[in-house]
Amino acid sequence: MLIQALNDYYSVLVKRNDLGREGYSKCDVSYLINLTEDGKFTGFTQNLREETVQKKDKIITSLVPKSMWLPERPRSTTVSANFVENRPGYIFGLEYRAKSDDGAGGLSTEAIGNSEKKRLKLRLQHESFVKEVQEDFGDIDTPVARAYVNFARTWRPENETQNEILLGLKADLNKVKFAFCLDGHPEILLQEDKGVQHKWEMMHDQTADEADAAVCQCAVTGEMLPVAQVHDAVVSGKDIGIRNAGINPSLVNFKPESFLSYGHQQGENACISEKAMKRYTKTLNWLLSSPRNHYYLDDLTVFFWSSDGNEANEQTAFDWFMKPETVDSSEAFESSVKRIMEAAQKGTLTEKKISRTEGALTPDAQFYIAGVEPNASRIQVKFVYRQRFGRLLENIARHQKDMQIRPEMRPASIARIKKELTSPKITNPEKRIVAPFNSLFQSIIRGTEYPYWCLNTVIARIRTDSDTEDNKYQRLNDVRAGLVKACLIRHTKEEISMALDNKNTDQSYLCGRLFACLEKIQLDAASSAGIKLNKTIGDAYFSSAMSKPAVAFPSLIPLSRHHLAKLAKNNAGWAVNDSKVQMEIMEKLNDEFPRTLNIYEQGKFIIGYYQQKEEFYKKKDEIETV
């Protein structure tokens, strides 16, 4: 399914001009070479664009080359000219040197090098260029093609070593790329001439047909075509391509003999044509190079696209869900998610609703998300997800809705969730998540139950991390409590309110509420006496109270009586209020505490603890406001 989908998306990218037609590749061109129809070189036209980059407090603007689609370069390790040449050594047969024999900069027909072969390189390159032009362009009768042929026929590198136009480029002459146009008409480009394109495409198709390869019915297109013996490599790197994939990884290969069958060699076993192979590899490399279309989860590389080519869909998926923000999400992210969440809460979330509220989105389009990991020189496909874009948005919205522990909670990105599941003591990012994080990622996009390890990990973080000023996101916060809530909802199928539930008689939930109450009594007693505590019962007993209430609470109840007595002396009103809450919870528990709590009951304990604390702070804020 993945290769078929990538092959189909190739046509969309070509139509969108993100990829060139078969036989073309993108090239960064800095200058246009102006030629008259009789082949005279008259100068350059700059082919540059402004690029603005934000660096700290400064905005830096620089000139960079424009990209153009040129006939694809042939694979060759020897001197070999392109059908339409763009390299200065081949075109001019000259090299700029900062210092010549007389001490000034100049042009030379010999390349820099100690060996005779290196020094002759420029002459061989230019000869290859002249030969290529004379053989392939002689029968193309268009003005720009005639200008190209006449230039190749009349240009003599040895007579141009003092050419002022070339000297004006200085070192740029040795490193930038060029394209050809008619003098006075920069819009008439050689590579865009209809006659030139027709000739190149005929030559390209003929070369493909003459390839020395077996012919098969392509498993992707269904056509009888030459099979791809070796599949092109996929881009790899730290921030682009497949992360940690080594050198020249590929999606399909058959190197060991154990992979071969029925006497077939290499790519014959996959039965994918050269045409389909070129298409899917170019598409995959484009997705892995586009900042908007790929994302990293540790060693997992995730890439995604909308089958209809709607860039708004792709940008929305990245902004809403996969934007690599570690703390706060963007305003656009929040407002979009909240609109969808409100519709989900009211039960009115439909694809029409999404289309109406989000404008340019196309909810009916098929949306693909794939996750791959490196494995030696081959790429492992971990999952491929295909769904209507509207359904994907519904799943994302329901995930955020399930996580919402209070009305004011901000939507959390994947990066923020990953941060909250990570121990602050682990500094090596490669070892931060023990369990495969991609399983949680898949649960979110598929709308299924979250993996068991997620609840286990977040509870471990809540149990063991401490609340300190330098660990702002540790212990228990909105995201961690929200993850616990979401895991419980997906597992138990029960509704959990965003506010304190006074009617909830679940023992685990009540134990969490009671612990929050006992902790508040201790803090109020210390505060009323002007004492700042270094350690609370939350630091000392939280873990044991959450796992073994019958062991922890019999020790904490007598301690709370001592704290209440102190509090009554300093602030009787506070003591009365705290005592009322404690008695209300104790009555519902019937003074009985569960012996042990399993992982899901511990989750309910955390929700009760969190919501009771939120209720305390809420009442305090209301009193201060009045």
VENWO-V606097 format. One record per residue. N is the residue number from 1. NEAR is the number of other C-alpha atoms within 10 Angstrom. D_LAST is the distance of its C-alpha to the last C-alpha in whole Angstrom. Layout:
# VENWO-V606097
<<N	NEAR	D_LAST> <N	NEAR	D_LAST>>
This chain:
# VENWO-V606097
<<1	10	62> <2	17	61> <3	20	64> <4	14	65> <5	16	61> <6	23	62> <7	23	65> <8	19	63> <9	21	61> <10	27	63> <11	17	64> <12	19	61> <13	18	60> <14	14	64> <15	13	63> <16	13	60> <17	11	62> <18	14	60> <19	20	63> <20	21	67> <21	19	70> <22	17	72> <23	17	74> <24	18	71> <25	16	69> <26	15	66> <27	18	68> <28	19	66> <29	22	68> <30	22	68> <31	20	71> <32	22	73> <33	19	77> <34	23	78> <35	24	82> <36	20	84> <37	19	86> <38	15	89> <39	22	87> <40	17	87> <41	18	83> <42	14	82> <43	15	79> <44	21	75> <45	18	72> <46	15	69> <47	19	67> <48	17	63> <49	13	60> <50	11	57> <51	11	54> <52	11	51> <53	11	49> <54	9	46> <55	8	47> <56	6	44> <57	6	43> <58	8	46> <59	10	47> <60	10	51> <61	11	54> <62	11	57> <63	12	60> <64	14	61> <65	19	64> <66	16	63> <67	15	64> <68	17	67> <69	19	69> <70	25	72> <71	25	75> <72	19	74> <73	16	76> <74	11	78> <75	7	78> <76	8	81> <77	6	81> <78	7	84> <79	14	84> <80	18	84> <81	24	83> <82	17	80> <83	21	81> <84	22	79> <85	21	78> <86	23	75> <87	21	76> <88	20	78> <89	22	81> <90	23	82> <91	22	82> <92	22	83> <93	27	85> <94	27	84> <95	25	81> <96	24	80> <97	19	80> <98	11	78> <99	11	82> <100	12	85> <101	8	88> <102	7	88> <103	8	85> <104	9	83> <105	15	81> <106	22	83> <107	24	84> <108	19	86> <109	22	88> <110	18	87> <111	21	84> <112	15	83> <113	11	85> <114	8	88> <115	9	89> <116	10	92> <117	11	90> <118	13	86> <119	15	88> <120	15	90> <121	20	86> <122	26	86> <123	20	89> <124	18	89> <125	22	85> <126	26	87> <127	18	90> <128	17	88> <129	25	86> <130	19	89> <131	13	90> <132	19	87> <133	22	87> <134	15	91> <135	10	91> <136	16	88> <137	20	87> <138	13	91> <139	13	91> <140	17	87> <141	11	88> <142	16	85> <143	16	85> <144	27	82> <145	26	84> <146	20	87> <147	24	85> <148	27	84> <149	22	88> <150	20	89> <151	21	87> <152	22	88> <153	14	92> <154	12	92> <155	18	89> <156	14	91> <157	19	89> <158	15	92> <159	9	92> <160	18	88> <161	18	87> <162	12	87> <163	12	85> <164	12	82> <165	13	80> <166	21	80> <167	19	80> <168	10	77> <169	13	74> <170	16	75> <171	16	74> <172	15	72> <173	21	75> <174	15	75> <175	13	72> <176	16	71> <177	18	72> <178	23	73> <179	24	74> <180	24	77> <181	26	77> <182	24	79> <183	23	79> <184	12	77> <185	11	76> <186	17	73> <187	10	72> <188	15	75> <189	17	75> <190	23	77> <191	23	75> <192	16	74> <193	16	78> <194	12	78> <195	17	82> <196	22	81> <197	15	78> <198	12	81> <199	15	83> <200	21	80> <201	16	79> <202	10	83> <203	15	83> <204	16	80> <205	12	81> <206	11	85> <207	11	84> <208	14	81> <209	13	84> <210	9	87> <211	13	84> <212	11	86> <213	17	84> <214	16	84> <215	19	83> <216	17	81> <217	15	79> <218	21	76> <219	16	73> <220	19	70> <221	15	72> <222	11	75> <223	15	78> <224	12	81> <225	21	80> <226	23	81> <227	27	79> <228	26	77> <229	22	78> <230	17	75> <231	21	72> <232	19	70> <233	18	68> <234	21	64> <235	23	62> <236	21	60> <237	13	58> <238	10	55> <239	14	53> <240	18	55> <241	24	57> <242	29	58> <243	21	56> <244	19	58> <245	22	61> <246	15	64> <247	13	67> <248	12	68> <249	22	66> <250	23	67> <251	19	65> <252	20	69> <253	20	72> <254	18	75> <255	14	76> <256	8	77> <257	9	80> <258	7	78> <259	12	76> <260	16	79> <261	11	81> <262	6	84> <263	8	86> <264	13	83> <265	17	82> <266	22	79> <267	22	77> <268	22	79> <269	18	77> <270	18	74> <271	21	76> <272	27	74> <273	29	75> <274	22	75> <275	19	74> <276	24	71> <277	23	71> <278	17	70> <279	22	68> <280	24	65> <281	22	65> <282	24	65> <283	25	62> <284	23	60> <285	17	61> <286	20	59> <287	21	56> <288	26	56> <289	18	56> <290	14	54> <291	14	50> <292	20	49> <293	21	51> <294	25	51> <295	23	48> <296	20	49> <297	19	48> <298	17	49> <299	18	53> <300	22	52> <301	23	53> <302	24	51> <303	24	52> <304	23	51> <305	24	53> <306	26	52> <307	21	56> <308	16	56> <309	19	55> <310	16	52> <311	17	50> <312	15	47> <313	24	47> <314	21	48> <315	19	45> <316	19	42> <317	23	43> <318	19	43> <319	20	40> <320	23	38> <321	22	40> <322	21	42> <323	20	41> <324	16	41> <325	14	38> <326	15	36> <327	13	33> <328	13	31> <329	20	32> <330	14	33> <331	10	31> <332	12	34> <333	21	34> <334	17	31> <335	14	31> <336	18	34> <337	22	33> <338	17	30> <339	16	32> <340	24	35> <341	25	32> <342	15	30> <343	17	34> <344	18	35> <345	13	32> <346	8	33> <347	9	36> <348	13	38> <349	21	39> <350	17	42> <351	19	44> <352	14	44> <353	16	41> <354	23	41> <355	15	44> <356	11	42> <357	13	38> <358	17	40> <359	10	43> <360	13	46> <361	21	46> <362	22	49> <363	23	47> <364	15	51> <365	17	52> <366	17	53> <367	23	51> <368	21	53> <369	19	51> <370	19	54> <371	22	54> <372	20	56> <373	18	57> <374	21	60> <375	14	63> <376	12	66> <377	17	68> <378	20	66> <379	18	63> <380	16	61> <381	16	59> <382	14	56> <383	14	55> <384	16	55> <385	16	53> <386	18	53> <387	17	51> <388	17	50> <389	24	47> <390	24	45> <391	21	45> <392	22	45> <393	25	41> <394	22	41> <395	19	41> <396	22	39> <397	29	36> <398	24	36> <399	25	36> <400	25	33> <401	21	32> <402	24	33> <403	25	31> <404	24	28> <405	27	26> <406	16	22> <407	9	22> <408	9	21> <409	14	24> <410	21	27> <411	27	30> <412	25	32> <413	25	36> <414	20	39> <415	18	39> <416	19	36> <417	17	36> <418	15	40> <419	18	38> <420	23	36> <421	25	39> <422	19	40> <423	18	41> <424	15	40> <425	8	43> <426	11	45> <427	10	46> <428	7	49> <429	9	47> <430	11	50> <431	12	50> <432	18	46> <433	16	46> <434	11	48> <435	14	48> <436	15	49> <437	19	46> <438	18	48> <439	15	48> <440	20	44> <441	16	45> <442	20	47> <443	15	45> <444	21	42> <445	21	44> <446	18	46> <447	18	43> <448	14	45> <449	18	44> <450	21	43> <451	19	45> <452	14	45> <453	15	45> <454	19	42> <455	23	40> <456	17	42> <457	19	41> <458	23	37> <459	26	37> <460	15	39> <461	20	37> <462	21	34> <463	20	36> <464	13	38> <465	18	36> <466	17	33> <467	14	30> <468	10	31> <469	8	30> <470	7	33> <471	11	33> <472	10	30> <473	20	31> <474	22	32> <475	20	31> <476	21	29> <477	14	27> <478	19	26> <479	24	30> <480	24	31> <481	24	29> <482	25	30> <483	26	34> <484	26	34> <485	25	32> <486	24	35> <487	23	38> <488	24	37> <489	17	36> <490	17	40> <491	15	41> <492	10	40> <493	10	40> <494	9	36> <495	12	33> <496	17	30> <497	14	27> <498	18	24> <499	16	22> <500	19	22> <501	14	25> <502	12	24> <503	7	28> <504	13	30> <505	12	32> <506	14	34> <507	22	35> <508	29	34> <509	22	31> <510	25	30> <511	28	31> <512	26	29> <513	27	26> <514	25	27> <515	29	28> <516	24	25> <517	22	23> <518	25	26> <519	20	25> <520	20	22> <521	26	23> <522	22	25> <523	19	23> <524	22	20> <525	24	23> <526	17	25> <527	15	21> <528	15	21> <529	14	24> <530	10	24> <531	11	26> <532	9	27> <533	10	28> <534	6	31> <535	8	32> <536	13	30> <537	17	31> <538	18	30> <539	15	33> <540	10	35> <541	18	35> <542	21	33> <543	18	37> <544	15	38> <545	24	36> <546	27	36> <547	21	39> <548	17	40> <549	25	38> <550	18	40> <551	15	41> <552	19	38> <553	21	35> <554	13	38> <555	11	37> <556	16	34> <557	15	33> <558	11	34> <559	15	33> <560	20	29> <561	15	30> <562	13	31> <563	21	28> <564	24	26> <565	13	28> <566	20	27> <567	25	23> <568	15	24> <569	12	25> <570	18	22> <571	16	19> <572	14	20> <573	11	17> <574	16	17> <575	20	20> <576	14	20> <577	11	18> <578	19	20> <579	17	23> <580	11	22> <581	15	22> <582	20	25> <583	13	27> <584	12	26> <585	19	27> <586	17	30> <587	10	31> <588	15	31> <589	18	34> <590	9	36> <591	11	36> <592	15	38> <593	20	38> <594	14	40> <595	11	43> <596	17	42> <597	19	40> <598	12	42> <599	16	41> <600	19	39> <601	18	38> <602	25	36> <603	26	35> <604	26	33> <605	26	32> <606	29	30> <607	28	29> <608	28	27> <609	25	26> <610	21	25> <611	23	23> <612	25	21> <613	19	20> <614	16	18> <615	13	17> <616	14	16> <617	12	14> <618	11	13> <619	11	11> <620	11	10> <621	11	9> <622	9	6> <623	9	5> <624	7	5> <625	7	4> <626	5	0>>
